[in-house]
Amino acid sequence: MIWVYRLLFPFALVALSPYYLLRMRRRGGYGDGFWHRFGLPPAIPPRRPGVGRVWLQAVSVGEMLAVEPILRGLKEDGTEVVLTTTTSTGFKVAAERYRPLAAAMAYFPVDWMPFSARAWDAFAPDLAIVTEGERWPEHLRQAKARRVPVLCINARISERSFRRLRRSHAAARFVLDGMTRVLAGSELDAERFRELGFPPERISVTGNIKLDVQIEPLDEVGRGRLRRELGLGEGRLVLLGSSTWPGEEEALVGALVAARARGLDCSLLLVPRHAERRSEIERLLRATGLSYHLRSAGPSPGQVDIAVGDTTGELRAMTQLADLVFIGKSLPPHTEGQTPVEAATIGKAILFGPGMANFRSIANDLMNRGAARTVADAAALAAQCGALLGDGVAREAIAGACARWRRDNGGGVARTLEAIRAQLGRGY
């Protein structure tokens, strides 16, 4: 099947290129390093005798932030890391945070044999690591041909992917072949890999490494400065829409209006999942008649009703300003959900819609522990926002449940590093 993939890939690449090039142009930042995608990375330091080298692929910002303790642990071991990512935002985070921790950084190559093989020749790792849902067939075949083990850390299979792969055992074998071990983020994900035919003895539940990430807290001075720059003012309650998708911004504006109608002094902070949607969101906000400010335009000249965090890498800081957090991509028609982990880790009261398929295990656990609440639609969102923004005791109870949930589910980084070190010592 790999040769069918190799033969068809260039045709698919040509057909889809206009769409992806347009999206890259809208998001920006792809000019530098563009040729990395064709297997032409920057100069890679030569291998040092006796020093192991790992190729670590983290697709975007969330995964890039999550692997920081893994990078630090490998650096302490004296292991070299070649760090790659897929998105310009992921590359920006890597360049800003990890230069002392990585021997080299580059964009992940397009998954066609000539490009992938060229990158493999340049990187020459002893071990390849992919994160979460990354399973590129050519990448895995190149590893297998070179007898290089591949670990999938924080591994998960989305509900949609699971449904598709379960229909065809051949397709499941094709996308999983080449992985040496799966370090699953939850027992649910481990069970899905087993059902798809991945050998059970090569699956371990190491836990979600995102729960161990240390989020640097803002001090009072920093919190005050960020509030002023966003235009949130002082003393107001803040409702945060975290990683929102189309339709959810409108629902959150409705929740803001309803909360104010109840006499609550509050502001709305919108952080869209894709910053390039800023024009679309601005058109929506302009029609409401409410005052707003976009973070990308610089510091706000004054207090506004709605702040838009249309920048990269600031969600964690902005979450610290929130009194209540709604997790995006979860209201109908969206079904997959964004991660609630950072908000729970920071200890915020959390709401999300019914569409949390990609984080079903985490969402169910949070709800069962009283660490989050779910809302069915925009009307229910407005009602719950009003109720919780008006009830500080209820918000504190949810935040306390989040802290207990994090404490009981930590340790994923240590278990993951242990498995990586064991694999480096074992070879293929």
N, C-alpha and C positions, 0 to 999 in steps of 0.2 A: 504493500500500500504506500510505502514511502516514495516509491518511484512515480506513482500516480500523483502524489502531492507535489513532488518536485517538478513534474511536467506541467501541471495545471497552475502552479503558483504564479509564474510570471504573467500569465493571462489575467488571473485575478488581480494581481498587483497593478497592471496597466488599467484595468477596468475601474478599480477603486481609488487609484491615485488622485484624480481630481477632487474627490470628496475629502480624502485625508489631507491633501495639500491645502485645500481651502480651510479646513479646520485648524491646521497648523498655523496658517497665516493669521487667522482670527485670534488664536491664543498667543501668538508671538513668541519670540525667544528661540526659534528653531534655526536661525541662520548659523550661529556658531555651532560647530560640531555636526553639521548636517551630513557630512560625508562619513561620519562614524557609522551611519546606518547601512552603508554599503561595504562594511567590513574594513574600513580605513580609519582605525582609531588613532589617537595621538601617540607619540613615541612612548613605548612601554619600557620601563627599566629592565635590563637583562636579569634573568634568573640568578639568584645568589645560591651558591652551593649549600645544601643542607637546610634551606629555608623553604617552607611550604608556601604555596600560593593558592588562593581561593578566588574564584570568580563569583561575585555576589550580584544578583540581579534583583533590584527593587523597583517595581514598575512606575510608581508615582509618589506624590508627597506623603501620603499616609504610610505606605510601606517604607519609604526612605527614613521617616522619623522613627519608625518602629525598630529599625535595625541598628540604631545607634549603640545600644549596649552590646550587640553582637560584634560590631566593628571594634569597640573598645576592648572587649574580651580577647578578640583575635590579635589585636595590636599588642596587648600585654603578653600574649603567648609568643610574640615574634613572628607571627604568620603574616605574609603579604596579602593584601586584598585588592583586587581589581574590581571597582564598583561601577556598575552600569545601571541605567534607568531608561525608561521609554519616553517620558514627557519632559518638556522644557521646564515645567515647574519642579519636577523631581530633580532635574539636573541643577537647577538653581539652588535648591536646598542642599544638595550634596556639595556643591562648590563653596557655599557659604559656611558649612558646618564641619565637613569631613576631610578636608585636604590633609590635615596631619595624620589621619587614620588610614588613608588609602594610598597604595603605591601608584595608582592611576585611576582616572575616571573617564567614562565615555558613554555615548548612547548605545543602547542595545541594537545589534544589527537586525535588519530585515531578515525574516526567517526563510531565506532561499539559500540553497546549498552554496553557491559561490561566495555570497556575502558572509554567511555563518562560518564557513570553513576558514575564510580569511581572518575573521576575528579570532577564531579558536587558535589558529596558528600564531597570531600575535600575542594572545594572552597566555597560552600554554599553562593552564591551571592544573593543580593536583586534585582539586575538588571544585565542583560547580554547585552553587546554592541558588535556588529560585524561591520566591516568596508567594505564599497564599495560593492564588489561582493561576500562576504562570506555568503553562505547559505547552511550549512551542515544539512541534514535532521535529523540525530539522535540528534545533538546538540539542534536543535529547539524543537524536541519532548521531550527531557529531561527537557527543560525549561517549556514547556507547562504542563507536568506532575507535576512539582513542583510549578506551578502557579507563575513562575518568568517571568516578562516581558522582551522582547527582542527588542532593538532598533537597526536598521541598519542605521548607520550614513555615510554621504558622499555617500549615496546609488546610485548605478548605475547598469544597465544591459547592457552588451556588445551587439553589434548588432548580433553577432553569437548566443549568448544565447537567445536573444529575438526571433530570427527566429525559433529556436528549440522549445522554450516553447509555442510560439503562435500556433504551429501545434497541441498541445495537452493540453486542459484545465486541464485534470487530472494531467499531469506532472507539470503544472504551480502551481496548488493548492498544490501539494505535496511539492515542494521546497519552497513555500512561507508560508505554514501553520506553525504557531508557532511564526511568527514575530508580535510583538504588534504594532509597528509604523515604518514607513519608512521615514527617513529624506533624501530626494533626493538632490543630488548635482546640478541638473539642472532641468528645466521644461521638457526637453526631456526625462530624466530618469523617472520623475514623471508620464508622460504620458504613458510610457512603462509599469510601474507597474499597472496603471489603466487599460490598455488594457488587461493585463494578469489576471485581476479579483481581484486584491488586493483592499480592500475597500477604496474608495477615501477619506473618512473622516479620515482615519488613515495615510494619506500621507501628508507630508509638504515639501515644497521646501525651504531648509535652506541654500543652496549654498555650494560651494566647500570650505572645510576648508583648503585646501592646499594653497589657495590664501592669507590666513591670517598668514601663517607661516613666522616668522621673520628669515631670513637667515643672519647669522652673516657675515658682510663684511670683506674681507681681507684688511689690511692696505698695504701701499706700500712695507713695509719690508716683510710682509707675501707673497705678490704677487711675489716679486722678488725671494724670497727663493723657493717658489713652482715652479716657472718657471725654475730656475736652477736645482732643483732636478729632474724635468721631462725632462730636456734637451732641453727646448724650446728656451733658450737664451733670449737676450734682444732685444727689438725693432721690432721683427718680428710679423706680423699678425698671428693670431691663428684661424684655422678652427677646430671646435669641432664636432666630431661625438658622439652624446649623446645617450647612451643605444642602441648601434648598434646590429644588428642581421646578420646572415650569408648572404654574398653577398654585404652588405652595406659597409663593410670595403674596399672591392675592388673598389666600386664606388667612395668612398671618396679619395682613393689613386689616382684614375684617375682625380678627381677634383683638387687635390693638384698639380699634374703634369701639368694639363692644366693651372692652375693659375700661376704657375711659368713660363710656356711658354709665358705668357702675360707680364712677367717682374715683377711679384709681389713677394715680399720677404715674404714668409709665411711658416708656419709649420702646421702639422696635429696632433691633439690630439684625439686619439680613446679611448672611454670608452665603452667597450662591456657590454651588459646587463648582461651576465653571464661571470664572471671572469675565470671560468674553461675552457673557449675557448681559453685561451692564447696560447697554443701550436699550435692550428689551425691558429690563427692570425699570430703567429710568422713565420710559414711556408709561409704564403702569403707574409709577408713583406720581408722575406729573398729573395724571388724570384724577388722582384722589384729592388734590387740593391741599394735601399735607406737606409740610416742609421736610426736606430730605437733603442728605449730603453723601457723596461718594468718596470713600477713603482714598481712591486713586487720584482725586483732585487735590490732595493735600489736606492740611488741618482745616477743620470746619470753622467758619467765621463766627459761629454762635450756636446756640442750642437748637436742635431740630427734632422733629417728631420721629423720623426714621433715618437711621444710619445704614449705609451699605458697605460692607467689608469686601470690596472687589479687589483684593490683593492676595498675594500668595504667602503662606507660611505664618499667618497671624491668627488663625482660628483658635489655637490654644490660649493665646493671650486674651482674645476677645471673649472666649467662653468664661474666663474668670470674672468678667464684668456682669455676667448674666445672673438673674434671679430665677429664671425659668428657661429651659432649653427645649426646643422642638427639633427632633432629628428628621432631616429631609429625606426625600425620595421614598416616603412611606405613606403619603395620602393617595387615594385613588386619583388617577389610573396607575400611579407608580406602585410597584410591588416588591422591589428589591431592598430598599432601605440603605441608608448610610450608617457608618459605625457609631454606636452610642458610647464606645469605650472611653474616649477622651472626656466627655462630659461626666460620665460616671466616675472616672478616675479623679477628676477635679472636685467631685462631690456636689453636683448640681441636681436640682429637681428636673426630671426628664419626662417629656411626652413624645410619643411617636404614633404614627398611623398604623393600620393593620398590615401594610406591605413591608415587612421586615425579613423577607425570605433569605437574603444573604447573611443575615445575622440572627436567624431564628433561635438558635440555642441560647445566645447571649440575651436576646430580647425576652425570651420566656423566663430565663433565670432571673433577670432584673425584675420582671413583673411579679414572679412568684415570691420574691423577697421583699416586695414593697418598695423597690428602688426605681420604679418607673411606672407610668400609667399610659394606657393606650386610648386613642380616640378614633372613632370610625370615619369621620368626615370633617369638612370644614366647620359645620355647625357645632359638632361636638368639641372640636379644637377651640373654638371661641368660648364655649361654656367652661371647659376645663382651665383654659388660660385665665379667665376671669376669676374662677374659684380659687386657683392656686396663688395667683398674684395677690389676692386679697387675704390669704391665709399663710402667714409666715411660719406658724407651727407645723402645718402640713408640709411645707417645703423643707423645713429642717428635718422632719421625719424621713422624707425621701432621701435627702442628702446623707443622713446617717446610715440608712440602709445601703446606699452606694458604697460608703466607706467599708462597711462590713463585707459586702460582696467582693470588693477588690482585695481585701485582706485574705479572704478564703480562697481566692482563685489565683493568687500570685505564684511566682516561682517558674514561670515559663521560660524566661531567659536562661536561668541556670541549667534547666534540663535540656534546652536547645543547645547551649554551648557544650555541655557534656557530650551530647550526641555528635556534634561537629568534630570535637576533639577526638572522639573514639574513631570516627570515620577517617580522619586524617592519619591516625596511627595505624588503621587497618589496611588502607589502600582499597583496591577494587575487589 
